Amino acid sequence: HTACAHRLAGTRFDFETRLFIGWFGPRGLASIVFAVMILDYPLQASRTLIAAAVRTVLLSVLLHGLSANPWVSRLA
């Protein structure tokens, strides 16, 4: 999250706006890509890794969904 905020450092956005943009960036996508990459390999822990990726994406959707409206209201 903070990596995106640092990339926006040269912009005129204030710090909270940069954090907002970083927080609501494309989350979960990397987890999905990594999960798909290991599907072709016969790993003993592949089920565990896939389960962790699914939980990461679901938790991301939940947390971003719960925080979206309050944070937008605060910035508005």
Secondary structure as the mmCIF struct_conf table of DSSP 4:
data_model
#
loop_
_struct_conf.conf_type_id
_struct_conf.id
_struct_conf.beg_label_comp_id
_struct_conf.beg_label_asym_id
_struct_conf.beg_label_seq_id
_struct_conf.end_label_comp_id
_struct_conf.end_label_asym_id
_struct_conf.end_label_seq_id
HELX_RH_AL_P HELX_RH_AL_P1 THR A 2 ARG A 7
TURN_TY1_P TURN_TY1_P1 LEU A 8 GLY A 10
BEND BEND1 THR A 11 ARG A 12
HELX_RH_AL_P HELX_RH_AL_P2 PHE A 15 TRP A 23
TURN_TY1_P TURN_TY1_P2 PHE A 24 PHE A 24
BEND BEND2 GLY A 25 PRO A 26
BEND BEND3 GLY A 28 GLY A 28
HELX_RH_AL_P HELX_RH_AL_P3 LEU A 29 ILE A 38
TURN_TY1_P TURN_TY1_P3 LEU A 39 ASP A 40
BEND BEND4 TYR A 41 TYR A 41
TURN_TY1_P TURN_TY1_P4 GLN A 44 ALA A 45
HELX_RH_AL_P HELX_RH_AL_P4 SER A 46 LEU A 75
#
